[in-house]
Amino acid sequence: MIERQDTNQRMSKIVKHNGTVYLCGQVGEGDTVTDQTHDCLSRIDALLEKAGSSRERLLQVVIWLADMADFEEMNAVWDQWVPEGCAPARACGEARLARPALRVEMIVTAAC
């Protein structure tokens, strides 16, 4: 069975299937990569909780940065957020994001 939450014509914020949670891409608000990363991770926490999961159950995270020069700044926030021993498989690349002000977007897969 596939369960979709917060669905509209374009996408679902959460999709659950066979014990796995898939989140739509999450971005954050703020003027700096640090601010946007904090906000993005807070949104991820809220969606994981709503889906019955948590950051301790992360499987994979794909991170897109508008500029790879922001890699270390984003990682400084990321490293404090990920629980010890629970680091997911992860990829990080550079991409043009949906709006020019956006600096970071994360796509999360986790276990229920």
C-alpha positions as a Markdown table, in Angstrom:
| # | Residue | x | y | z |
|---|---|---|---|---|
| 1 | Met | 0.0 | 0.0 | 0.0 |
| 2 | Ile | 1.2 | 3.5 | -0.8 |
| 3 | Glu | 0.2 | 6.3 | 1.6 |
| 4 | Arg | 0.5 | 9.9 | 0.5 |
| 5 | Gln | 0.3 | 12.9 | 2.9 |
| 6 | Asp | -0.1 | 16.6 | 2.1 |
| 7 | Thr | -0.8 | 15.9 | -1.6 |
| 8 | Asn | -1.7 | 18.4 | -4.3 |
| 9 | Gln | -1.8 | 18.1 | -8.1 |
| 10 | Arg | 2.0 | 18.4 | -8.4 |
| 11 | Met | 3.4 | 16.4 | -5.4 |
| 12 | Ser | 3.1 | 14.9 | -2.0 |
| 13 | Lys | 5.2 | 16.1 | 0.9 |
| 14 | Ile | 5.4 | 12.6 | 2.3 |
| 15 | Val | 5.0 | 9.2 | 0.6 |
| 16 | Lys | 5.2 | 6.0 | 2.6 |
| 17 | His | 5.6 | 2.6 | 1.1 |
| 18 | Asn | 6.8 | -0.8 | 2.5 |
| 19 | Gly | 8.2 | 0.8 | 5.7 |
| 20 | Thr | 10.1 | 3.6 | 3.8 |
| 21 | Val | 9.3 | 7.3 | 4.0 |
| 22 | Tyr | 10.1 | 9.6 | 1.0 |
| 23 | Leu | 10.1 | 13.3 | 1.6 |
| 24 | Cys | 9.7 | 15.9 | -1.2 |
| 25 | Gly | 12.7 | 18.3 | -1.5 |
| 26 | Gln | 13.0 | 20.6 | 1.5 |
| 27 | Val | 14.4 | 24.1 | 1.4 |
| 28 | Gly | 14.8 | 26.7 | 4.2 |
| 29 | Glu | 14.3 | 30.4 | 4.7 |
| 30 | Gly | 17.0 | 32.8 | 5.7 |
| 31 | Asp | 19.7 | 35.0 | 4.3 |
| 32 | Thr | 22.7 | 32.7 | 4.8 |
| 33 | Val | 23.4 | 29.0 | 4.0 |
| 34 | Thr | 23.6 | 28.4 | 7.8 |
| 35 | Asp | 20.1 | 29.9 | 8.3 |
| 36 | Gln | 18.6 | 28.1 | 5.4 |
| 37 | Thr | 20.2 | 24.8 | 6.4 |
| 38 | His | 18.9 | 25.1 | 10.0 |
| 39 | Asp | 15.4 | 25.9 | 8.7 |
| 40 | Cys | 15.5 | 23.1 | 6.1 |
| 41 | Leu | 16.5 | 20.5 | 8.7 |
| 42 | Ser | 13.8 | 21.7 | 11.1 |
| 43 | Arg | 11.2 | 21.2 | 8.3 |
| 44 | Ile | 12.7 | 17.7 | 7.7 |
| 45 | Asp | 12.3 | 16.9 | 11.4 |
| 46 | Ala | 8.7 | 18.0 | 11.4 |
| 47 | Leu | 7.9 | 15.9 | 8.3 |
| 48 | Leu | 9.7 | 12.8 | 9.6 |
| 49 | Glu | 7.8 | 13.1 | 12.9 |
| 50 | Lys | 4.5 | 13.4 | 11.0 |
| 51 | Ala | 5.4 | 10.3 | 9.0 |
| 52 | Gly | 6.3 | 8.3 | 12.1 |
| 53 | Ser | 10.1 | 8.4 | 11.6 |
| 54 | Ser | 13.0 | 10.5 | 12.8 |
| 55 | Arg | 16.5 | 11.6 | 11.9 |
| 56 | Glu | 17.8 | 8.4 | 13.6 |
| 57 | Arg | 16.2 | 6.4 | 10.9 |
| 58 | Leu | 17.6 | 8.3 | 7.8 |
| 59 | Leu | 18.5 | 6.0 | 4.9 |
| 60 | Gln | 19.6 | 8.5 | 2.2 |
| 61 | Val | 19.9 | 12.2 | 1.8 |
| 62 | Val | 20.6 | 14.0 | -1.5 |
| 63 | Ile | 21.7 | 17.6 | -1.0 |
| 64 | Trp | 21.7 | 20.3 | -3.7 |
| 65 | Leu | 23.6 | 23.5 | -3.2 |
| 66 | Ala | 23.3 | 26.5 | -5.4 |
| 67 | Asp | 27.1 | 26.9 | -5.0 |
| 68 | Met | 29.5 | 24.3 | -3.9 |
| 69 | Ala | 31.5 | 27.0 | -2.2 |
| 70 | Asp | 28.8 | 26.7 | 0.5 |
| 71 | Phe | 29.7 | 23.0 | 1.2 |
| 72 | Glu | 31.6 | 23.6 | 4.4 |
| 73 | Glu | 29.0 | 26.1 | 5.8 |
| 74 | Met | 26.2 | 23.7 | 5.2 |
| 75 | Asn | 28.2 | 20.7 | 6.6 |
| 76 | Ala | 28.8 | 22.7 | 9.9 |
| 77 | Val | 25.1 | 22.7 | 10.5 |
| 78 | Trp | 24.5 | 19.2 | 9.1 |
| 79 | Asp | 27.2 | 17.6 | 11.3 |
| 80 | Gln | 25.5 | 19.0 | 14.4 |
| 81 | Trp | 22.1 | 17.7 | 13.3 |
| 82 | Val | 22.8 | 14.1 | 12.4 |
| 83 | Pro | 22.8 | 11.9 | 15.5 |
| 84 | Glu | 26.1 | 10.0 | 16.1 |
| 85 | Gly | 26.1 | 6.6 | 14.4 |
| 86 | Cys | 23.1 | 7.5 | 12.3 |
| 87 | Ala | 24.7 | 9.1 | 9.2 |
| 88 | Pro | 22.7 | 8.2 | 6.1 |
| 89 | Ala | 24.1 | 7.4 | 2.6 |
| 90 | Arg | 24.5 | 10.9 | 1.2 |
| 91 | Ala | 25.3 | 12.8 | -2.0 |
| 92 | Cys | 25.8 | 16.5 | -2.4 |
| 93 | Gly | 26.0 | 18.4 | -5.7 |
| 94 | Glu | 25.5 | 21.8 | -7.2 |
| 95 | Ala | 22.3 | 22.8 | -9.0 |
| 96 | Arg | 20.3 | 25.8 | -10.0 |
| 97 | Leu | 17.4 | 25.7 | -7.4 |
| 98 | Ala | 13.8 | 26.8 | -7.9 |
| 99 | Arg | 14.3 | 30.4 | -6.8 |
| 100 | Pro | 17.5 | 32.5 | -6.9 |
| 101 | Ala | 17.4 | 33.2 | -3.1 |
| 102 | Leu | 17.5 | 29.4 | -2.3 |
| 103 | Arg | 21.0 | 28.1 | -1.4 |
| 104 | Val | 20.2 | 24.5 | -0.2 |
| 105 | Glu | 17.7 | 21.8 | -0.9 |
| 106 | Met | 17.5 | 18.3 | 0.7 |
| 107 | Ile | 15.7 | 15.2 | -0.5 |
| 108 | Val | 15.3 | 12.6 | 2.3 |
| 109 | Thr | 14.5 | 8.9 | 2.4 |
| 110 | Ala | 14.1 | 7.2 | 5.8 |
| 111 | Ala | 12.8 | 4.1 | 7.5 |
| 112 | Cys | 9.4 | 4.2 | 9.3 |
